[in-house]
Amino acid sequence: MSEVKLMVLYPHPADVAQFDRDYARHLDLLHEKMQIPRAARPYSVTRFVETPMGRPAYRQVFTMAFPSAEVLLQAMGSPAMQEVAADAARISSGGPPLILVGVEGA
């Protein structure tokens, strides 16, 4: 099976400054719980910008690749990742984050 990507889309928060502080701590929690070395960044965070077409529906997206769907499911089912997911929901003050899983070039 091919690499899969976990994407977490965050709606615009009620308080941007508070979200940014909470999100920095959220990434620390991800590193701690998933045992990711501090200097490593096996994920990307993309903040969306307003365009002439208006404000995007979401503020930002977190993307992390996994070698297979099985590895992703195993990680998502772990108590550590469940704690990280609960924290993502907690900090998303503009509504629940949208979680997507995809493959490139499908």
N, C-alpha and C positions, 0 to 999 in steps of 0.2 A: 504494500500500500504506500501511497505517496505522502509527502509532508502535508500536514494540515496546519492552518493558522487559526488561533483563537483571537477574536477581535471583540473588544469591549468598547462600545460607544457610549459616551457620557453626555447627557443633555446639558444645556446651559444651566449652571447652578444659580441658586437664589443669591448667593454671596460669593463672587468670584475669588476674592482674596482668601476667604475661609476655605473654599474648595482647593485652591492651590496649596495652602498649608497642609490640609488634610491629605491631599493627593501625594505630596512628598513623603508624608509618614506612611501612607498606604504602600508606596513603592518600597520603603524600608521594611515593612511587614512582609511583602512578597519576597524580598531577598532573604529575610530571616527564615520564614516558613518553608520556602522551597530550596533553602541552602544554596542560594546563588551568591557567589563571591561579590563583595561590594564593588569591585572595579569592573565586574562583568555586566553587560547589558544585553542579554539575549532577547531583547524585545525593543519595540519602538513605541514612542508616544508622539502622535501627530495632532497638533492643535489646528483646528480649522479657522479660516479667516473669512471675513465678510467680503462679498464681491458685489459688482454692480447688480447682480440678481438678488441680493439681499443676504440676510444672516442665515448661515447653514442651520439645519435642524439640530445638529449636535456640536458641542464645544470641542471634543477631542476623541481620539480613538487610541486605544492600547492594542498592540498587535504582538503576538508571541507565537513562534513556530514550534511545532512538535513533530518528531520524526514519523509518526503515524497516528491514526485515529485511536488506536488501542492505547498508545502512550498518553494521549490527551485525556481519554476517558479515565485511565488509571489515576492520572494527576488530579483531575477534577473531582474524583471520588474520595480523595485522601482528606483526612481531617484538616491537614495544614491548608490545602487549597480551599476547603469549605470555609475556613476562617478568613482567608483572603477574600473570597467571594462575598461573604457577609459584610466585610469591611467596605468593599466596593459599593455595595448597596447602601450602606450607612452614610458614606460621604457624598453620595449622589443626590444633592438637595433639590435638583431640578426635575426629579422623577427617577424611576429605576433605570439603571444602565441597560442597554440592549446588548445581548451576547450573541455573537455569530461565530460560526465555524465554517471555514472554506478552504478550498485548494486553488492554487494558481493555475491558470491556463485551462480551467475546466470548460 
